[in-house]
């Protein structure tokens, strides 16, 4: 039981030191200029929930995990 508490404490300590501003989500990625990728969309419900790509004037394709049903 002591070992479990030690690992829980160490995990919490490491998580607390991680930066929330870490933008290294895409290896080799870069910040692009506004309107430089006109086929990329941001799906909003009051806030950004997911990204998608335009495949037609009125159709967007996105990943399944972006929506609950």
mmCIF file of the N, C-alpha and C atoms, coordinates in Angstrom:
data_MODEL
# 
_entry.id   MODEL 
# 
loop_
_atom_site.group_PDB 
_atom_site.id 
_atom_site.type_symbol 
_atom_site.label_atom_id 
_atom_site.label_alt_id 
_atom_site.label_comp_id 
_atom_site.label_asym_id 
_atom_site.label_entity_id 
_atom_site.label_seq_id 
_atom_site.pdbx_PDB_ins_code 
_atom_site.Cartn_x 
_atom_site.Cartn_y 
_atom_site.Cartn_z 
_atom_site.occupancy 
_atom_site.B_iso_or_equiv 
_atom_site.pdbx_formal_charge 
_atom_site.auth_seq_id 
_atom_site.auth_comp_id 
_atom_site.auth_asym_id 
_atom_site.auth_atom_id 
_atom_site.pdbx_PDB_model_num 
ATOM 1   N N  . UNK A 1 1  ? 0.822   -1.196 0.000   1.00 0.00 ? 1  UNK A N  1 
ATOM 2   C CA . UNK A 1 1  ? 0.000   0.000  0.000   1.00 0.00 ? 1  UNK A CA 1 
ATOM 3   C C  . UNK A 1 1  ? 0.865   1.260  0.000   1.00 0.00 ? 1  UNK A C  1 
ATOM 4   N N  . UNK A 1 2  ? 2.009   1.194  0.714   1.00 0.00 ? 2  UNK A N  1 
ATOM 5   C CA . UNK A 1 2  ? 2.915   2.343  0.729   1.00 0.00 ? 2  UNK A CA 1 
ATOM 6   C C  . UNK A 1 2  ? 3.443   2.641  -0.671  1.00 0.00 ? 2  UNK A C  1 
ATOM 7   N N  . UNK A 1 3  ? 3.734   1.578  -1.414  1.00 0.00 ? 3  UNK A N  1 
ATOM 8   C CA . UNK A 1 3  ? 4.263   1.753  -2.764  1.00 0.00 ? 3  UNK A CA 1 
ATOM 9   C C  . UNK A 1 3  ? 3.239   2.470  -3.642  1.00 0.00 ? 3  UNK A C  1 
ATOM 10  N N  . UNK A 1 4  ? 1.972   2.119  -3.496  1.00 0.00 ? 4  UNK A N  1 
ATOM 11  C CA . UNK A 1 4  ? 0.915   2.767  -4.263  1.00 0.00 ? 4  UNK A CA 1 
ATOM 12  C C  . UNK A 1 4  ? 0.861   4.260  -3.954  1.00 0.00 ? 4  UNK A C  1 
ATOM 13  N N  . UNK A 1 5  ? 0.953   4.623  -2.692  1.00 0.00 ? 5  UNK A N  1 
ATOM 14  C CA . UNK A 1 5  ? 0.929   6.037  -2.303  1.00 0.00 ? 5  UNK A CA 1 
ATOM 15  C C  . UNK A 1 5  ? 2.150   6.783  -2.838  1.00 0.00 ? 5  UNK A C  1 
ATOM 16  N N  . UNK A 1 6  ? 3.293   6.115  -2.827  1.00 0.00 ? 6  UNK A N  1 
ATOM 17  C CA . UNK A 1 6  ? 4.514   6.748  -3.338  1.00 0.00 ? 6  UNK A CA 1 
ATOM 18  C C  . UNK A 1 6  ? 4.371   7.039  -4.829  1.00 0.00 ? 6  UNK A C  1 
ATOM 19  N N  . UNK A 1 7  ? 3.890   6.044  -5.593  1.00 0.00 ? 7  UNK A N  1 
ATOM 20  C CA . UNK A 1 7  ? 3.698   6.261  -7.028  1.00 0.00 ? 7  UNK A CA 1 
ATOM 21  C C  . UNK A 1 7  ? 2.642   7.319  -7.306  1.00 0.00 ? 7  UNK A C  1 
ATOM 22  N N  . UNK A 1 8  ? 1.586   7.346  -6.525  1.00 0.00 ? 8  UNK A N  1 
ATOM 23  C CA . UNK A 1 8  ? 0.544   8.361  -6.705  1.00 0.00 ? 8  UNK A CA 1 
ATOM 24  C C  . UNK A 1 8  ? 1.114   9.753  -6.446  1.00 0.00 ? 8  UNK A C  1 
ATOM 25  N N  . UNK A 1 9  ? 1.904   9.892  -5.397  1.00 0.00 ? 9  UNK A N  1 
ATOM 26  C CA . UNK A 1 9  ? 2.513   11.179 -5.072  1.00 0.00 ? 9  UNK A CA 1 
ATOM 27  C C  . UNK A 1 9  ? 3.492   11.613 -6.159  1.00 0.00 ? 9  UNK A C  1 
ATOM 28  N N  . UNK A 1 10 ? 4.333   10.681 -6.618  1.00 0.00 ? 10 UNK A N  1 
ATOM 29  C CA . UNK A 1 10 ? 5.294   11.016 -7.667  1.00 0.00 ? 10 UNK A CA 1 
ATOM 30  C C  . UNK A 1 10 ? 4.589   11.397 -8.964  1.00 0.00 ? 10 UNK A C  1 
ATOM 31  N N  . UNK A 1 11 ? 3.527   10.685 -9.302  1.00 0.00 ? 11 UNK A N  1 
ATOM 32  C CA . UNK A 1 11 ? 2.760   11.016 -10.502 1.00 0.00 ? 11 UNK A CA 1 
ATOM 33  C C  . UNK A 1 11 ? 2.158   12.404 -10.419 1.00 0.00 ? 11 UNK A C  1 
ATOM 34  N N  . UNK A 1 12 ? 1.609   12.748 -9.257  1.00 0.00 ? 12 UNK A N  1 
ATOM 35  C CA . UNK A 1 12 ? 1.021   14.075 -9.070  1.00 0.00 ? 12 UNK A CA 1 
ATOM 36  C C  . UNK A 1 12 ? 2.097   15.159 -9.138  1.00 0.00 ? 12 UNK A C  1 
ATOM 37  N N  . UNK A 1 13 ? 3.262   14.885 -8.577  1.00 0.00 ? 13 UNK A N  1 
ATOM 38  C CA . UNK A 1 13 ? 4.349   15.863 -8.593  1.00 0.00 ? 13 UNK A CA 1 
ATOM 39  C C  . UNK A 1 13 ? 4.839   16.109 -10.017 1.00 0.00 ? 13 UNK A C  1 
ATOM 40  N N  . UNK A 1 14 ? 4.969   15.062 -10.800 1.00 0.00 ? 14 UNK A N  1 
ATOM 41  C CA . UNK A 1 14 ? 5.417   15.212 -12.187 1.00 0.00 ? 14 UNK A CA 1 
ATOM 42  C C  . UNK A 1 14 ? 4.359   15.941 -13.008 1.00 0.00 ? 14 UNK A C  1 
ATOM 43  N N  . UNK A 1 15 ? 3.096   15.593 -12.831 1.00 0.00 ? 15 UNK A N  1 
ATOM 44  C CA . UNK A 1 15 ? 2.014   16.232 -13.586 1.00 0.00 ? 15 UNK A CA 1 
ATOM 45  C C  . UNK A 1 15 ? 1.933   17.722 -13.278 1.00 0.00 ? 15 UNK A C  1 
ATOM 46  N N  . UNK A 1 16 ? 2.222   18.103 -12.055 1.00 0.00 ? 16 UNK A N  1 
ATOM 47  C CA . UNK A 1 16 ? 2.147   19.511 -11.662 1.00 0.00 ? 16 UNK A CA 1 
ATOM 48  C C  . UNK A 1 16 ? 3.243   20.342 -12.321 1.00 0.00 ? 16 UNK A C  1 
ATOM 49  N N  . UNK A 1 17 ? 4.345   19.705 -12.705 1.00 0.00 ? 17 UNK A N  1 
ATOM 50  C CA . UNK A 1 17 ? 5.455   20.451 -13.300 1.00 0.00 ? 17 UNK A CA 1 
ATOM 51  C C  . UNK A 1 17 ? 5.350   20.565 -14.812 1.00 0.00 ? 17 UNK A C  1 
ATOM 52  N N  . UNK A 1 18 ? 4.420   19.840 -15.430 1.00 0.00 ? 18 UNK A N  1 
ATOM 53  C CA . UNK A 1 18 ? 4.283   19.902 -16.880 1.00 0.00 ? 18 UNK A CA 1 
ATOM 54  C C  . UNK A 1 18 ? 3.694   21.237 -17.300 1.00 0.00 ? 18 UNK A C  1 
ATOM 55  N N  . UNK A 1 19 ? 4.185   21.761 -18.401 1.00 0.00 ? 19 UNK A N  1 
ATOM 56  C CA . UNK A 1 19 ? 3.719   23.046 -18.909 1.00 0.00 ? 19 UNK A CA 1 
ATOM 57  C C  . UNK A 1 19 ? 2.406   22.881 -19.654 1.00 0.00 ? 19 UNK A C  1 
ATOM 58  N N  . UNK A 1 20 ? 1.452   23.766 -19.384 1.00 0.00 ? 20 UNK A N  1 
ATOM 59  C CA . UNK A 1 20 ? 0.182   23.740 -20.094 1.00 0.00 ? 20 UNK A CA 1 
ATOM 60  C C  . UNK A 1 20 ? 0.297   24.412 -21.457 1.00 0.00 ? 20 UNK A C  1 
ATOM 61  N N  . UNK A 1 21 ? 1.360   25.152 -21.691 1.00 0.00 ? 21 UNK A N  1 
ATOM 62  C CA . UNK A 1 21 ? 1.546   25.874 -22.943 1.00 0.00 ? 21 UNK A CA 1 
ATOM 63  C C  . UNK A 1 21 ? 2.370   25.077 -23.947 1.00 0.00 ? 21 UNK A C  1 
ATOM 64  N N  . UNK A 1 22 ? 2.469   23.774 -23.743 1.00 0.00 ? 22 UNK A N  1 
ATOM 65  C CA . UNK A 1 22 ? 3.265   22.925 -24.613 1.00 0.00 ? 22 UNK A CA 1 
ATOM 66  C C  . UNK A 1 22 ? 2.541   22.725 -25.942 1.00 0.00 ? 22 UNK A C  1 
ATOM 67  N N  . UNK A 1 23 ? 3.078   23.305 -27.021 1.00 0.00 ? 23 UNK A N  1 
ATOM 68  C CA . UNK A 1 23 ? 2.454   23.224 -28.339 1.00 0.00 ? 23 UNK A CA 1 
ATOM 69  C C  . UNK A 1 23 ? 3.172   22.246 -29.259 1.00 0.00 ? 23 UNK A C  1 
ATOM 70  N N  . UNK A 1 24 ? 3.844   21.259 -28.701 1.00 0.00 ? 24 UNK A N  1 
ATOM 71  C CA . UNK A 1 24 ? 4.577   20.293 -29.511 1.00 0.00 ? 24 UNK A CA 1 
ATOM 72  C C  . UNK A 1 24 ? 3.702   19.091 -29.859 1.00 0.00 ? 24 UNK A C  1 
ATOM 73  N N  . UNK A 1 25 ? 2.451   19.329 -30.207 1.00 0.00 ? 25 UNK A N  1 
ATOM 74  C CA . UNK A 1 25 ? 1.535   18.233 -30.476 1.00 0.00 ? 25 UNK A CA 1 
ATOM 75  C C  . UNK A 1 25 ? 1.808   17.584 -31.823 1.00 0.00 ? 25 UNK A C  1 
ATOM 76  N N  . UNK A 1 26 ? 2.339   18.331 -32.777 1.00 0.00 ? 26 UNK A N  1 
ATOM 77  C CA . UNK A 1 26 ? 2.645   17.799 -34.094 1.00 0.00 ? 26 UNK A CA 1 
ATOM 78  C C  . UNK A 1 26 ? 4.143   17.960 -34.321 1.00 0.00 ? 26 UNK A C  1 
ATOM 79  N N  . UNK A 1 27 ? 4.835   16.846 -34.506 1.00 0.00 ? 27 UNK A N  1 
ATOM 80  C CA . UNK A 1 27 ? 6.277   16.882 -34.705 1.00 0.00 ? 27 UNK A CA 1 
ATOM 81  C C  . UNK A 1 27 ? 6.574   17.590 -36.021 1.00 0.00 ? 27 UNK A C  1 
ATOM 82  N N  . UNK A 1 28 ? 7.411   18.592 -35.971 1.00 0.00 ? 28 UNK A N  1 
ATOM 83  C CA . UNK A 1 28 ? 7.763   19.348 -37.166 1.00 0.00 ? 28 UNK A CA 1 
ATOM 84  C C  . UNK A 1 28 ? 6.679   20.323 -37.604 1.00 0.00 ? 28 UNK A C  1 
ATOM 85  N N  . UNK A 1 29 ? 5.654   20.494 -36.780 1.00 0.00 ? 29 UNK A N  1 
ATOM 86  C CA . UNK A 1 29 ? 4.561   21.402 -37.125 1.00 0.00 ? 29 UNK A CA 1 
ATOM 87  C C  . UNK A 1 29 ? 4.965   22.854 -36.962 1.00 0.00 ? 29 UNK A C  1 
ATOM 88  N N  . UNK A 1 30 ? 4.136   23.725 -37.465 1.00 0.00 ? 30 UNK A N  1 
ATOM 89  C CA . UNK A 1 30 ? 4.414   25.151 -37.367 1.00 0.00 ? 30 UNK A CA 1 
ATOM 90  C C  . UNK A 1 30 ? 3.095   25.912 -37.320 1.00 0.00 ? 30 UNK A C  1 
ATOM 91  N N  . UNK A 1 31 ? 3.131   27.116 -36.815 1.00 0.00 ? 31 UNK A N  1 
ATOM 92  C CA . UNK A 1 31 ? 1.959   27.981 -36.795 1.00 0.00 ? 31 UNK A CA 1 
ATOM 93  C C  . UNK A 1 31 ? 1.825   28.622 -38.164 1.00 0.00 ? 31 UNK A C  1 
ATOM 94  N N  . UNK A 1 32 ? 0.672   28.455 -38.774 1.00 0.00 ? 32 UNK A N  1 
ATOM 95  C CA . UNK A 1 32 ? 0.476   29.010 -40.118 1.00 0.00 ? 32 UNK A CA 1 
ATOM 96  C C  . UNK A 1 32 ? -0.280  30.333 -40.039 1.00 0.00 ? 32 UNK A C  1 
ATOM 97  N N  . UNK A 1 33 ? -0.154  31.112 -41.111 1.00 0.00 ? 33 UNK A N  1 
ATOM 98  C CA . UNK A 1 33 ? -0.841  32.395 -41.181 1.00 0.00 ? 33 UNK A CA 1 
ATOM 99  C C  . UNK A 1 33 ? -2.333  32.191 -41.391 1.00 0.00 ? 33 UNK A C  1 
ATOM 100 N N  . UNK A 1 34 ? -3.126  33.117 -40.926 1.00 0.00 ? 34 UNK A N  1 
ATOM 101 C CA . UNK A 1 34 ? -4.577  33.083 -41.096 1.00 0.00 ? 34 UNK A CA 1 
ATOM 102 C C  . UNK A 1 34 ? -4.923  33.024 -42.586 1.00 0.00 ? 34 UNK A C  1 
ATOM 103 N N  . UNK A 1 35 ? -5.874  32.185 -42.933 1.00 0.00 ? 35 UNK A N  1 
ATOM 104 C CA . UNK A 1 35 ? -6.359  31.977 -44.304 1.00 0.00 ? 35 UNK A CA 1 
ATOM 105 C C  . UNK A 1 35 ? -5.342  31.334 -45.241 1.00 0.00 ? 35 UNK A C  1 
ATOM 106 N N  . UNK A 1 36 ? -4.259  30.779 -44.717 1.00 0.00 ? 36 UNK A N  1 
ATOM 107 C CA . UNK A 1 36 ? -3.276  30.135 -45.594 1.00 0.00 ? 36 UNK A CA 1 
ATOM 108 C C  . UNK A 1 36 ? -3.652  28.685 -45.910 1.00 0.00 ? 36 UNK A C  1 
ATOM 109 N N  . UNK A 1 37 ? -4.586  28.100 -45.170 1.00 0.00 ? 37 UNK A N  1 
ATOM 110 C CA . UNK A 1 37 ? -5.102  26.755 -45.457 1.00 0.00 ? 37 UNK A CA 1 
ATOM 111 C C  . UNK A 1 37 ? -6.629  26.831 -45.494 1.00 0.00 ? 37 UNK A C  1 
ATOM 112 N N  . UNK A 1 38 ? -7.193  27.260 -46.616 1.00 0.00 ? 38 UNK A N  1 
ATOM 113 C CA . UNK A 1 38 ? -8.631  27.533 -46.690 1.00 0.00 ? 38 UNK A CA 1 
ATOM 114 C C  . UNK A 1 38 ? -9.520  26.304 -46.552 1.00 0.00 ? 38 UNK A C  1 
ATOM 115 N N  . UNK A 1 39 ? -8.969  25.110 -46.647 1.00 0.00 ? 39 UNK A N  1 
ATOM 116 C CA . UNK A 1 39 ? -9.753  23.881 -46.511 1.00 0.00 ? 39 UNK A CA 1 
ATOM 117 C C  . UNK A 1 39 ? -9.833  23.393 -45.065 1.00 0.00 ? 39 UNK A C  1 
ATOM 118 N N  . UNK A 1 40 ? -9.073  23.987 -44.161 1.00 0.00 ? 40 UNK A N  1 
ATOM 119 C CA . UNK A 1 40 ? -9.070  23.595 -42.751 1.00 0.00 ? 40 UNK A CA 1 
ATOM 120 C C  . UNK A 1 40 ? -10.145 24.372 -42.006 1.00 0.00 ? 40 UNK A C  1 
ATOM 121 N N  . UNK A 1 41 ? -10.934 23.677 -41.173 1.00 0.00 ? 41 UNK A N  1 
ATOM 122 C CA . UNK A 1 41 ? -11.990 24.338 -40.406 1.00 0.00 ? 41 UNK A CA 1 
ATOM 123 C C  . UNK A 1 41 ? -11.836 24.021 -38.926 1.00 0.00 ? 41 UNK A C  1 
ATOM 124 N N  . UNK A 1 42 ? -12.427 24.862 -38.113 1.00 0.00 ? 42 UNK A N  1 
ATOM 125 C CA . UNK A 1 42 ? -12.505 24.648 -36.670 1.00 0.00 ? 42 UNK A CA 1 
ATOM 126 C C  . UNK A 1 42 ? -13.972 24.449 -36.315 1.00 0.00 ? 42 UNK A C  1 
ATOM 127 N N  . UNK A 1 43 ? -14.278 23.330 -35.689 1.00 0.00 ? 43 UNK A N  1 
ATOM 128 C CA . UNK A 1 43 ? -15.653 23.034 -35.298 1.00 0.00 ? 43 UNK A CA 1 
ATOM 129 C C  . UNK A 1 43 ? -15.871 23.611 -33.904 1.00 0.00 ? 43 UNK A C  1 
ATOM 130 N N  . UNK A 1 44 ? -16.854 24.495 -33.801 1.00 0.00 ? 44 UNK A N  1 
ATOM 131 C CA . UNK A 1 44 ? -17.118 25.226 -32.559 1.00 0.00 ? 44 UNK A CA 1 
ATOM 132 C C  . UNK A 1 44 ? -18.498 24.902 -32.006 1.00 0.00 ? 44 UNK A C  1 
ATOM 133 N N  . UNK A 1 45 ? -18.583 24.816 -30.696 1.00 0.00 ? 45 UNK A N  1 
ATOM 134 C CA . UNK A 1 45 ? -19.856 24.827 -29.971 1.00 0.00 ? 45 UNK A CA 1 
ATOM 135 C C  . UNK A 1 45 ? -19.620 25.779 -28.797 1.00 0.00 ? 45 UNK A C  1 
ATOM 136 N N  . UNK A 1 46 ? -19.457 27.038 -29.113 1.00 0.00 ? 46 UNK A N  1 
ATOM 137 C CA . UNK A 1 46 ? -19.095 28.025 -28.106 1.00 0.00 ? 46 UNK A CA 1 
ATOM 138 C C  . UNK A 1 46 ? -17.591 28.082 -27.869 1.00 0.00 ? 46 UNK A C  1 
ATOM 139 N N  . UNK A 1 47 ? -16.869 27.025 -28.236 1.00 0.00 ? 47 UNK A N  1 
ATOM 140 C CA . UNK A 1 47 ? -15.416 26.938 -28.116 1.00 0.00 ? 47 UNK A CA 1 
ATOM 141 C C  . UNK A 1 47 ? -14.936 25.881 -29.113 1.00 0.00 ? 47 UNK A C  1 
ATOM 142 N N  . UNK A 1 48 ? -13.671 25.869 -29.431 1.00 0.00 ? 48 UNK A N  1 
ATOM 143 C CA . UNK A 1 48 ? -13.118 24.899 -30.382 1.00 0.00 ? 48 UNK A CA 1 
ATOM 144 C C  . UNK A 1 48 ? -13.202 23.501 -29.788 1.00 0.00 ? 48 UNK A C  1 
ATOM 145 N N  . UNK A 1 49 ? -13.830 22.576 -30.512 1.00 0.00 ? 49 UNK A N  1 
ATOM 146 C CA . UNK A 1 49 ? -13.885 21.189 -30.032 1.00 0.00 ? 49 UNK A CA 1 
ATOM 147 C C  . UNK A 1 49 ? -13.093 20.245 -30.918 1.00 0.00 ? 49 UNK A C  1 
ATOM 148 N N  . UNK A 1 50 ? -12.938 20.599 -32.193 1.00 0.00 ? 50 UNK A N  1 
ATOM 149 C CA . UNK A 1 50 ? -12.248 19.688 -33.102 1.00 0.00 ? 50 UNK A CA 1 
ATOM 150 C C  . UNK A 1 50 ? -11.931 20.409 -34.410 1.00 0.00 ? 50 UNK A C  1 
ATOM 151 N N  . UNK A 1 51 ? -11.106 19.797 -35.199 1.00 0.00 ? 51 UNK A N  1 
ATOM 152 C CA . UNK A 1 51 ? -10.800 20.327 -36.514 1.00 0.00 ? 51 UNK A CA 1 
ATOM 153 C C  . UNK A 1 51 ? -11.401 19.452 -37.597 1.00 0.00 ? 51 UNK A C  1 
ATOM 154 N N  . UNK A 1 52 ? -11.421 19.960 -38.795 1.00 0.00 ? 52 UNK A N  1 
ATOM 155 C CA . UNK A 1 52 ? -11.945 19.207 -39.919 1.00 0.00 ? 52 UNK A CA 1 
ATOM 156 C C  . UNK A 1 52 ? -11.418 19.766 -41.223 1.00 0.00 ? 52 UNK A C  1 
ATOM 157 N N  . UNK A 1 53 ? -11.793 19.121 -42.321 1.00 0.00 ? 53 UNK A N  1 
ATOM 158 C CA . UNK A 1 53 ? -11.379 19.562 -43.650 1.00 0.00 ? 53 UNK A CA 1 
ATOM 159 C C  . UNK A 1 53 ? -12.589 19.677 -44.555 1.00 0.00 ? 53 UNK A C  1 
ATOM 160 N N  . UNK A 1 54 ? -12.622 20.749 -45.338 1.00 0.00 ? 54 UNK A N  1 
ATOM 161 C CA . UNK A 1 54 ? -13.694 20.927 -46.315 1.00 0.00 ? 54 UNK A CA 1 
ATOM 162 C C  . UNK A 1 54 ? -13.502 19.937 -47.453 1.00 0.00 ? 54 UNK A C  1 
ATOM 163 N N  . UNK A 1 55 ? -14.570 19.196 -47.795 1.00 0.00 ? 55 UNK A N  1 
ATOM 164 C CA . UNK A 1 55 ? -14.509 18.307 -48.951 1.00 0.00 ? 55 UNK A CA 1 
ATOM 165 C C  . UNK A 1 55 ? -15.485 18.760 -50.034 1.00 0.00 ? 55 UNK A C  1 
ATOM 166 N N  . UNK A 1 56 ? -16.311 19.754 -49.716 1.00 0.00 ? 56 UNK A N  1 
ATOM 167 C CA . UNK A 1 56 ? -17.267 20.358 -50.642 1.00 0.00 ? 56 UNK A CA 1 
ATOM 168 C C  . UNK A 1 56 ? -17.648 21.705 -50.039 1.00 0.00 ? 56 UNK A C  1 
ATOM 169 N N  . UNK A 1 57 ? -18.358 22.522 -50.768 1.00 0.00 ? 57 UNK A N  1 
ATOM 170 C CA . UNK A 1 57 ? -18.745 23.839 -50.257 1.00 0.00 ? 57 UNK A CA 1 
ATOM 171 C C  . UNK A 1 57 ? -19.507 23.762 -48.938 1.00 0.00 ? 57 UNK A C  1 
ATOM 172 N N  . UNK A 1 58 ? -20.318 22.718 -48.753 1.00 0.00 ? 58 UNK A N  1 
ATOM 173 C CA . UNK A 1 58 ? -21.143 22.605 -47.550 1.00 0.00 ? 58 UNK A CA 1 
ATOM 174 C C  . UNK A 1 58 ? -20.875 21.330 -46.755 1.00 0.00 ? 58 UNK A C  1 
ATOM 175 N N  . UNK A 1 59 ? -19.763 20.630 -47.019 1.00 0.00 ? 59 UNK A N  1 
ATOM 176 C CA . UNK A 1 59 ? -19.466 19.377 -46.328 1.00 0.00 ? 59 UNK A CA 1 
ATOM 177 C C  . UNK A 1 59 ? -18.091 19.438 -45.672 1.00 0.00 ? 59 UNK A C  1 
ATOM 178 N N  . UNK A 1 60 ? -18.054 19.003 -44.407 1.00 0.00 ? 60 UNK A N  1 
ATOM 179 C CA . UNK A 1 60 ? -16.806 18.938 -43.644 1.00 0.00 ? 60 UNK A CA 1 
ATOM 180 C C  . UNK A 1 60 ? -16.617 17.503 -43.176 1.00 0.00 ? 60 UNK A C  1 
ATOM 181 N N  . UNK A 1 61 ? -15.417 16.977 -43.328 1.00 0.00 ? 61 UNK A N  1 
ATOM 182 C CA . UNK A 1 61 ? -15.097 15.654 -42.798 1.00 0.00 ? 61 UNK A CA 1 
ATOM 183 C C  . UNK A 1 61 ? -14.233 15.858 -41.557 1.00 0.00 ? 61 UNK A C  1 
ATOM 184 N N  . UNK A 1 62 ? -14.527 15.073 -40.509 1.00 0.00 ? 62 UNK A N  1 
ATOM 185 C CA . UNK A 1 62 ? -13.806 15.183 -39.247 1.00 0.00 ? 62 UNK A CA 1 
ATOM 186 C C  . UNK A 1 62 ? -13.644 13.786 -38.661 1.00 0.00 ? 62 UNK A C  1 
ATOM 187 N N  . UNK A 1 63 ? -12.887 13.672 -37.612 1.00 0.00 ? 63 UNK A N  1 
ATOM 188 C CA . UNK A 1 63 ? -12.675 12.383 -36.952 1.00 0.00 ? 63 UNK A CA 1 
ATOM 189 C C  . UNK A 1 63 ? -13.900 11.997 -36.125 1.00 0.00 ? 63 UNK A C  1 
ATOM 190 N N  . UNK A 1 64 ? -14.113 10.704 -35.974 1.00 0.00 ? 64 UNK A N  1 
ATOM 191 C CA . UNK A 1 64 ? -15.276 10.205 -35.237 1.00 0.00 ? 64 UNK A CA 1 
ATOM 192 C C  . UNK A 1 64 ? -15.234 10.610 -33.766 1.00 0.00 ? 64 UNK A C  1 
ATOM 193 N N  . UNK A 1 65 ? -14.036 10.728 -33.188 1.00 0.00 ? 65 UNK A N  1 
ATOM 194 C CA . UNK A 1 65 ? -13.955 11.059 -31.763 1.00 0.00 ? 65 UNK A CA 1 
ATOM 195 C C  . UNK A 1 65 ? -14.383 12.498 -31.461 1.00 0.00 ? 65 UNK A C  1 
ATOM 196 N N  . UNK A 1 66 ? -14.621 13.286 -32.490 1.00 0.00 ? 66 UNK A N  1 
ATOM 197 C CA . UNK A 1 66 ? -15.055 14.671 -32.286 1.00 0.00 ? 66 UNK A CA 1 
ATOM 198 C C  . UNK A 1 66 ? -16.513 14.771 -31.839 1.00 0.00 ? 66 UNK A C  1 
ATOM 199 N N  . UNK A 1 67 ? -17.267 13.724 -32.053 1.00 0.00 ? 67 UNK A N  1 
ATOM 200 C CA . UNK A 1 67 ? -18.700 13.751 -31.756 1.00 0.00 ? 67 UNK A CA 1 
ATOM 201 C C  . UNK A 1 67 ? -19.086 12.540 -30.922 1.00 0.00 ? 67 UNK A C  1 
ATOM 202 N N  . UNK A 1 68 ? -20.048 12.729 -30.033 1.00 0.00 ? 68 UNK A N  1 
ATOM 203 C CA . UNK A 1 68 ? -20.476 11.636 -29.156 1.00 0.00 ? 68 UNK A CA 1 
ATOM 204 C C  . UNK A 1 68 ? -21.324 10.607 -29.880 1.00 0.00 ? 68 UNK A C  1 
ATOM 205 N N  . UNK A 1 69 ? -22.132 11.060 -30.838 1.00 0.00 ? 69 UNK A N  1 
ATOM 206 C CA . UNK A 1 69 ? -22.993 10.106 -31.550 1.00 0.00 ? 69 UNK A CA 1 
ATOM 207 C C  . UNK A 1 69 ? -23.018 10.394 -33.032 1.00 0.00 ? 69 UNK A C  1 
# 
